[in-house]
Amino acid sequence: MLPSQALLPAVVFALTALQALASDTFMAAVYEHAVILPHPTDQPVSPREALALMNKNMDVLEGAIKEAAQQGAHIIVTPEDGIYGWRFTRESIYPYLEDIPDPVVNWIPCTEPSRFGPAPVQERLSCMARNNSIYVVANIGDKKPCDSRDPSCPGDGRYQYNTDVVFDTQGKLVARYHKYNLFLETQFNYPKEPEAVTFETPFGKFGIFTCFDILFYEPAVVLVNKMQVDTVLFPTAWMNLLPFLTAIEFHSAWAMGMRVNVLAANTHNTSIAMTGSGIYAPAGARTYSYNMKTEDGHLLIAELDVHPRLSPASPSAVSWDSYALSVEKFSQNDHEFTGIIFGDPFTFTELAKPGGNLTVCQKDLCCHLGYKMAEKRDDEVYVLGAFDGLHVIEGQYYLQICSLLKCPSTNLSTCGEPVEMAQTKFEMFSLSGTFGTSYVFPEVLYSGVQLAPGEFEVLTDGRLINRNTTSKPVLSVTLFGRWYEKD
């Protein structure tokens, strides 16, 4: 006798849980969504109009969720701003917000949609998860009334938060995270304290944060080092910034540096350089997408280790300054010069020969490079650069960066400016630095803004090296150090 319709979700969940428990791996999915945006306005639209726009986006997300579930995914992450976009003032975003309760209330919006007032978006997301027996991660807006006696209470009497929600395979709300590090988001409030949000599944322990959060100690590093999560869920709306902060290179590097899985789902809008999603493991990208040519959404699915730190493929712990402190400074070229990258003054020296050893220093950071080009071209210039200091453009945080990078032209004054194409391959490179921080993220970016999974490694003494001649021309080879302790 077949189980009743009401029991089917529970039966499917039980089978999924047993399957996950029996395996050391799970299937993860991320969806890069080309968000349908509202018409820009300073005035609030009606709740009906707001819901109509959100339903258009959720129609697309539901298709991706169904496909991911059919392909065996246990969890899917969708992007920041993926349900209503980003063209808002504080006032105009209000009709898009819902009251999102603390998950301790044990709530399945799909079966109790009105328990906490109108919540059509949470109801629909919950039903997507429940009907497809998959964990669903989405980004929406939370609203909370506040007391005028609270000195931080806004004049309109409410807090508004950029919020991630997670629904399990039965549609239950199991996680709610309020973004702590906002990026020019005047429509939202900062939470009073950073939140370290985790939840357990049959396939590992998960943590969640949003976009700009990844550059800060709280909550990102806290979740990995103190809460010991296995996998980070990362909805983002990331605008790519070459040479170091393109989504795929930094998010994959962060996964390697922190030795954790990262599921990064980006919004897709080429007019503002938003693209780049991936499923990343400590040993490198399992799958990724970077597409600045079309306006399509894109679903990615890959297998990950449930406990990546225990995997034989997981890289060993690294002493990032060990090698660099043990060697004498390499020879230097005739001159050093300064170039600007994202507002930061780098000290550069040119790779004037087809191969050799170079050192460039700034303050306490000395960057050592050994290299050999497959061919030294007259029409391409590469430099070794170092930056040690406080970054102040869109926030304030301390960086230490060593980078081998291609200049856009043979004019040295262009070095540090964005460039996407190159023609020079390297037979060998070895990059290291005298880092004062243990938080260093290794990046290798190839021509066409492509990753190099499996083609490089970090030795335990802190050297970033290639395994063979690079399969594609090189844009940059970088050790991106984030000195949280100095913030």
N, C-alpha and C positions, 0 to 999 in steps of 0.2 A: 504494500500500500504506500503510495507516495505521500510525503509530508505535506501538510496544508500550506497554502500560500503564505500564511503568517509566519510559519516556521522556517521557510526557505532561507531568509537572510541569516538566521542563526546557524542553520546547518552549513551553509556555505562558509560562514566565518569560522566555524569549528574545523572544517576541513582545511581551510587556508592556514589557520593557526597551527594545526598538526603538521602540515606540510612545511611551514616555516621552521617549526621547532626541530624538525628532522633534518634540517639542512644548515650548513654553515654559511649559506649565501641567501640573498633575497634579490628580488627584481625591483628596481627603482625607475621612476619616470619623472621627467620634467617637461613642461610645455611652455615654449616661447610664444607669447600671444601678441598679435597685432591688434591692439586695443581699439575698439570703436569708441571714439571720443565724443563728449557732448559739445554743443556749440558754446564757445566762450561767452560767459556772462557774469556780471557782478551780482546779479539778482537771483535769488533761489527760484528754481523751477518747482512745479508741484510734485508732491510725493509720487503721483501716478506717472508723471513724465520721467522722474528719476528712476523708478523701478523699470519702466519700459526700456530705458537705455541699458540698465544693468542686466536685464533679461537677454538682450541681444548679445552681450558679451558672455553671459552664462550659457547661452545656446552653443556658442563655439567651444567654451571650456567643457561642457558636458560631452560634446562629441569626442574631444581629446581624452577625457576620463574614461569613456566607454571603450575607446580603442586601446588605451593603456591596459585596462582591466582584461580585455579579451586577449592581450598578448602576455598576460600573466603577471603584470606589475602588482606589487603589494601596496605601493604608496606612490602618489603623484603630487608634485609641487607646481603651483601656478604662480604667475608673477605678482610683484608689487604693483599696485594701481591697475591690476588686470581686470577689474570688474567695472570701474567707472573712469579711469584715467587720472589726469593730474591738472586739468585746467580749472582751478577753483580758488576762490577766496574763502575765508573762514565762514562767511555767510552762505555762499552759494553751494558749499559742499554739504550743508546740514541735511537736506532732504535725502541724501544718499546714506546717511548714518543709521545704524541700529544700536540698540542697547544689547551688548554682548556680556552675558553673565560669567562669573567665575566658573570654570569647569567642575568645581567641587559639587555643584548643584545636581550633577548626574542627569543631564538633559539630552534628549534626542529630539531636536526640532522637527524632524520629519514626522514623528508620531505625536508630538505635543507642540504644534506650531505657535500657539497663543499663550503659552505658559508665562512668558516674560514680556507680554505685549507684542505688537506687530513685529514680525521678524521674517519677512518673505525671503530675504537673501539667505539667511542662515537655514531656513527650512529647505530651500532648494539645494544648497550645498550638502546639507545633511542627507537628503534623499539621493543625491548623486553618489555619495559614499555608500549608503545603505543598499541601494539598488544594484550597485556594481561590485559590492564587497571589496572595497579598496579604501585605504586611507587617503583623504583629500585635504590638501593644504591650500589655503586661499588667503588673500589680503583684502580686508574690507575696513570700514571705519566704525569706531565705537564712540558712543556718546554717553556721558555720565553727568547728571546734575550735580551741582556743588553749592555749598552754603555761602551766602554773601559774607558771613563772618570769617570765612577762610580767606586770609590775605592774598592767596594766590588764585582765588576763584576769578575767572574772567568776568567781564562786565555783563555778558549775556547769560551768566548763570550756569554754564556747563563746561566740562572738559571734552575735548575732541581728540581722539587718538588714532594714529595710523596703526592698524591692528592685523596680526596674523591669527588665523584660526585653523584648528586641525580637527577633523571628524574621522572617527574610526570606521571600521567596516560595518558596524551596526548603525552608523549615523550619529553616534554620541559625540558631543563636544568634549575633546580630551585635552585641548591646549588653547590658551589665549595669550598672545604676546603683544604688548604695547611698545612700539618702536621708541628707543631711548635716544639715539643719535640722529636727529632730524637733519635733513639736507635742504635748507631754504624752503621749508614747508610751513608757511605762515598759517595755513588752514588748520594745523594740528598743534596740540599742546605737548610739552615734554612731560612724561611721567615724573612723579616726585622722586622716585628711586628706580635704578635699573632693575629689570626683572630677569632672573635666570630661569627660563621655562624649559622643563624637560618632561618627557613622558616615556613610559615603557611600552614595548610591543613584543609580540612573539619573535621578532627578528631584530632585536637590539634596542638600545637606549638612544633616544633622539633629543636634540635640542633645536631651538629655533630662534632666529633673529633676522633683521631686515636690512638689506642694502648697505647704507653708510655705516651701520653697526660693525661691519667686518673690520674696519680700520681702528677700532678702539678696544681697550682691555675689557671693559664691561659693555655688553654681556659676553662678547665673543670668546675671549680667552678664558673667562671664568667657566663657561659651559664646558669647554674642552679639558682644561687642566684641573679644575676643582670638581666639577660635576661629572667628569669622565664620560661624556656622551660618546657614542660610537659614530653617529651620523648627524651632520648639521643640515637643517632645512633652511633654504635661503631664497625667499622671494625677493626680487630686486628689480629696480628700474635704473639700470646702469648705463650712463653715457660714457662711451669709450674714450680713453685718453692715452694715446701713444706717447712715449714708448713703454711705460711701465704699468699703466692702469687701464689697459683694455680688459674687458670682463673675463674672457677665457683665460688670459695669461695670469691675472692676479688671483682669480678664484681657484684655478688649478694649483697655483703656487702655494696658496694659503692651505689647501688640503694637504699638500706635501709637507709644508713646514710644520703644520700642527699635527700631522699623522692621523688624520680623521677623514671620513667620507664627507663630501659636500654635494648636496643636490641644489644646484643654482638654476633658477628659472627667471629669465629676464623678459621684460616687455620688449616689443619689437616696433621700432619707429625709426626708419633710416634718416628722416629729416633732422633728428637730433642725436644721431649716432647711437641709438639704443639697439643693441643686438649682442648676442653672445651668451649662450646657455650651455650647461654641461652637467655631467655626472662624473665626479672626480673622486679618486681613491688616493691614498698616500703615495702609491707607486706611480701615479700619473692619471691622466684622463682616460676614463672608460669609453666615453663618447662625448662629443661636443658639437656645437654648431655656431658659426659666425657668418652672417649673411647680410651684407649691405647692398645687395643688388635688387632684391624683390621685397614685397611687403607681406610675405606669407608667414603664417604661424608655423611652428615646427615641434613635433613630438619626438623626444629622445627616450630610449629605454635601454637599460644596461643592468648587468648583474654585479652586485657588490658583496663584499664580505660582511657578515653580521658583526663581527668583532675585528675591525681592521688592524688594531694594535697586535692581535695575536696571530695575524696571517703571516705565513713565511715570506710573502711578497712585500710586507711592510718594511720600509727603510729603517735602518738602525738610527739610534739617537746620534746627533751630530754635535761636536764641539766646534762651533762656527769660527772661532779665531785660532784654533790650534795650529794649523799649518802656517797661516799668515804671520803669526807671532814667532814662528821658529826659523824663518828665513830672512836673509838680508834683503834689503830693498833691491829690486831688479833695476837694471839700467833705465835711464830716462831719456826721452828725446830732447832736442835742443831747447824746446820751449813748452811751457804749459799755457793754457788760456782758459778763460771763463765762458761758459755758455749757460743759458737759462732753460730749465725744464720745468714746466708748470709752476713758474715763479721761483724756483729754487736755483741758486747759483752753483753750478757744478764746476769742478776743476777737471779739465780735459787734457789729454795728451794723445797725439795722433799715432796710429799704427802705420808708420811710414814704410816699413819693410814687409816682405811676404811672410815673415815669421820672426819670432824672438820672444823676449821677456820684457815686460814693462811694469813699472810701479807708478801710481799717482796717489797723492795724499791730500787730505783736507782735514784740518784739526786733528782729532785722534784716530781718524780712519785712514788706513793705507790699503789700497786695492792692488793686488798682484795679478798679473795676467801672463800666462804662457800661451802662445798661439802659433798656428801655421795655416796660412790660407792655401786652398787648393790652387788658386791663381790670384796674383795681385793685379787688380785692374786699375787703369789710369783714370777711369770715369767714376770710381767709387771710393769714398773715404770712410774709414772706421776710426773710432776713438775709444779710449778707455777713460771713464769718468768716475768721479767720487763726489758724494755729497754727504755732509755730516752736520745736521742742524735742525732747526725748527721750521717746519712747513706751515705757512700761514694763509694760504689762498682761500680755501672754503671751510677751514677749521684750523685748529692749531694742534699739531702733533709732531713728535720728534722722529726723524728718519736718519738712517745710515744706509747708503746705497752705493754699490759697486756695479758698474755696467760697461760691457763692451757693446757699442751700438753704431749703427750705420747713420751717416749724415745724409740729409736730403740732396746735397750737391757737393761738389769739390770745394766750395767756399766754406771755410771753417766756421764762419759766423752763423751758418745754418745748423750747426751741430746741436742736437737736442730738440729740434723741431720735429713734428710728426712726419714719418715716412712709412709707406706700406709695402713698397716693392724693393727687392734687392737682387743681385746676380752673383754675389760672392759666396762660395761654400768654404767651410773650414775643415781641414783635415784633423786639426787638433785645437782644443782650447781648454784652459784650466784657469778658473777665476776663483779668487779667495780674498778675504778681507779681515782686518783686525777689528772685528765687531765688538762693541761693548754690550750688545744685547744678545740673548739667546733666541729671539724671535726673528728669524730670517727666512725669507720665502724665495725659493729658486725659480727663475723664469727663463725659458728659452722660447723665442718667438721667431718663426720663419717668415719668409717673404709671402705676401698675400694675407698676413695676419693669421698664421696657422701655427698650431702647437706641434711639439715634437715628442709625443709620448713614446717612451721606451728608448729614446736615442741619447739620453743623458742621464747622469746620476750624480748624487752628492756623496762624496766620501766622508767617512766619520770624522776626518780632520778638517772638514769645512770647505773642501775644494769642489766646485761645480765643474764637471768634465763631460766631454762627449765620449760616446762609446766607439763610434766609427766616424768616418767622414760624413758631415751633415748631409742628409738626403735632399735638402732644399737650401737655397741661399738664406743667410742669416740677417734678421733685422736687429735683434738684441739678445744678449746673454746677461742676465742680471741676478744679483743677490740683493733683494729688497729687504732691508732691515727696519723693523719697527720698534723703536726704543720706548716701550710703554712706561717704563719705570721713571722716565724723565718728564712725562706729561704733568 
